[in-house]
Amino acid sequence: MLGVCYYPEHWPESIWQQDAQEMRQLGLKYVRIGEFAWSKIEPRDGEFDFAWLDKAIATLAAEGLQVIMCTPTATPPKWLIDKHPDILPVDIHTGVTRGFGSRRHYDFSSENYFNQAMRISEVVAKRYGQHPDVCGWQTDNEIACHDTTHSGSLVAKQAFQLWCQQQYADIDSLNTAWGNIFWSMEYQDFSQIELPILAVTETNPSHQLAYRRFSSDQVIKFHDEMVKVIRKHAPNRFVTHNFIPLVDTQTDNFALAKDLDFVSYDNYPLGRSDMFFKHMPAEQYKPYMRTGHPDFSSYSFDQSRGVSQNNFWVMEQQPGPVNWAHHNPRPEKGMVRLWSWQAFAHGADCVCYFRWRQVPFAQEQMHAGIKRNDNSKAAAWNEVSQMRDELAKVNFSIEENVAAKVAIVTGAHSQWVTEIERQGDSYNHQRVEFGYYTALRQLGLAVDFISVDHDLSPYSLVVAPCLPIVSAEFVAKCQRADAHIVFGPRSGAKTPELSLVDNLGPGLLQQLIPIKVLSTETIRPDCSEVMTYHGESFESHCWREELELSEDVITEAFYHDGLPAVARFDKTSYIASLTCEAFLKTYFANLCQQLDIVMTELPKDVRIVHRGQYAFVFNYGAKAKQLPKVIQGEFVLGSADLAPYDVAVIKQAL
Ligand code: GAL
């Protein structure tokens, strides 16, 4: 299924009908509307205009299109801000109020905004909740984007004080939990508690972690209430939200997704690669400048499937150059189609393109659409129409799922700890996790993302690239599991309040592998050292721990000075350093062989994933690639000689 994001309020009504007709001809089924239209729906306080929206829905429906309606809460209008100035958030780095004039200018702790957002959501949900042509709902838009999870406002401070009061029995418990005796930071009363921002130098990590938990809770409270409001008035309709990359929400995404029917993801592989890979030398980056890294989109697709343990949608798919990254290249010809197929292969049930037509005014006028602003067909048009024809041929059912034997354990707490306590400037949580993911994907393995709360029984290999805080329940679950479990450095090293564990790292994980982390050092990324494994040399970089092993623990890899870099005991491995992709790939390949996990040897830039009876193969490279002989079956799309930027879909016997 395909869809598109459309803004009837940007165009004269006279063109809507033709737009709807062309959407249908292009094979689109869903149209998402309304997420930024508050000022048009309610131009003045309490004065509503729904005539245009009724008409837009009717025009789309007349062509058989189904509407996904959004709550317009990402863009509170000017009259509302003037009425309740405390809606505006305060920048935590400068203490300056973030003004009106773009979007997402609201503070999750503003009670005024909470009430207003639920009010407008209720008005819209009441009007369209049971509309026969509105099939589902999107909450807000890219919640927490543009660094809006944290606010340094007075209302945020008051809400944080209250939150602390609910978490700790009394102020002395809080002082002890955070270690406030250090630097005379003790409080005598909850009402004295500050936000951990704008201090002279570093603030207490425990205080920071509490503030992040609080801020995440505020986002979830806001979002949960909105879902409730929609469900009350829109029975039997799906409710979803369009997520940004999970690390960017600064929120516990598993908790955020819990009341949704499924998660949606906004896929901008080029815009986001430009930012994510900015450290990469040009000669490595350039081959992917117009494609994105082969594992970059699927990293977010697999995470989207993970947070709700369900198939997902792509609610926005980049159709050409965007306008908001450091640089905004055009996709290589064929990539819009490839990304769309890649989404389906990793568990998407629908891909919607952003946006129907390039808009000639305001902030996103340089952002491509399926059509240009003169209404001619832009580059994406042909690729979307190819998708329409090919989907009819492949015809997979949404009951067919990705089945993985390998899982990566992820979660917001791990990310927060590494951001609060970098210890080395070059430590980057997302890059660390992505390094493990891409190594596994290069071996042809399907990967699930799970939280510490998930069942481990479907997996033969579980990888936790960085899990600083672990609970006794999680350790017990690992003990019961059949899977081999690999932990990366920093794992188990911290208490839930972000202090050092008493028995040294990896803390409770010592029950799985009897080792101790005696010391930790970080080094410059350009000063990496050698690590040896089975006689081969690899890189140890940025983060290095000194291990003491109990008898019976095997050293599998060594630092340049002969000390243990990777330890193994029974079915647990501990990697004590950050290391290169080549090491992870070699190490996982050996483990998979021992664990009987089937891998597929793939040419460079080629990736494979299975969904139900189909194998999907992608060539991200600029040259044709010969697929390995083991990939057998009926080629519904493509061939064993896979052209650059092409996709093969192979029907296989189950
Ligand atoms: C998304 C956002 C859209 C639009 C788009 C441009 O992140 O949800 O509203 O701004 O980016 O690429």
Boltz pocket constraint, residues with backbone or C-beta under 6 A from the ligand:
constraints:
  - pocket:
      binder: B
      contacts: [[A, 141], [A, 142], [A, 266], [A, 268], [A, 316], [A, 322], [A, 323], [A, 354], [A, 364], [A, 367]]
      max_distance: 6.0
